[in-house]
Amino acid sequence: MTQDATPPNDLNPMKLCDSCAGIQRNWRRARGHPELIQGTHRTESHKHGQVVITKYCCERCGTTWEYENNKVNRHAGWSVIGR
């Protein structure tokens, strides 16, 4: 009999708190939630101009988010970048 060499942590997907799970991803102008703490921001150059990306961290579950404020791309917005 062989044993699975995969650690059990890799089998569990990242768990989001209820507030984070309710954030609409990849949609500009979607709301975050009150427990997101604003962090750093950076500016990136795109072919249509400058885009500001701001990092946030959830106080409750520790999930790290980025919000891309791109007025040309409706599908920019919230994305999870880690924990």
N, C-alpha and C positions, 0 to 999 in steps of 0.2 A: 504494500500500500504506500502511495506517495503522499506527501503532505504539500499543501499549497504554500509556495514561498512568498506569496503576496501578503504584505502586512495588512491587518484589518483596517487601518486608517485609510488606505487607498480605496477601499470598497465603499466607504461612506461618502456621499456627496456633501458639499459644504452646506451647512444648515444656516438659513437666514431667520432672523426674528420675524414676527408677523408684520411689523412695520416695513422692513426691508423687502419682504416677499411681495408686498403690495405696491412697490414702485414699478411703474411702467418703464421698461427698458427700451432703449433705442428709439425714443420718440421725443423730439425737442419740445420744450415747454411742459413736460410732465413734472409733477411735483415730487419732491423728496419726502422727508418726514422730519419732525422737530428734533429727533435725537441724533441727526447727522451733524457732526462737527466739521466745519470748514477747515481745510488745511491749505496747502500751497496751491498756486496756480501757475500755469505756463502758457506761453503763446506759441502757436505753431503756424507756419506759413503753408497755405494751401494755394492751389492755382487761382482761386477766386478771391483770396485775401487772407487776413489774419484770423485765427480761431483761438479762443481762450478755453483752456481745459482746466477745471478746478477739481482737486482731490478732496474727498470727504471720508470720514470714518464714523461708523455707527457706534454710539456709546453702549448700546445694549448688547449687540452680538459681535462687534469688532470687525464687521465686514468693511472693506475698503472699496469705495466707489470713485468713479470719475464722471464729471458732467461736462460734456462738450457743447459749448455754446456756439453753434454754427448756424447762422441764419439762412444759409443756402441749402443745407441738408436737413430735411424734415426728420430723417432717421438718425440724426445725431442725438445726443442726450445722455441718459444714465447708462453706465455699464459697470459691472463688478470687475475689479481687477485683482482681488485677493482677500486675504484675511490677515 
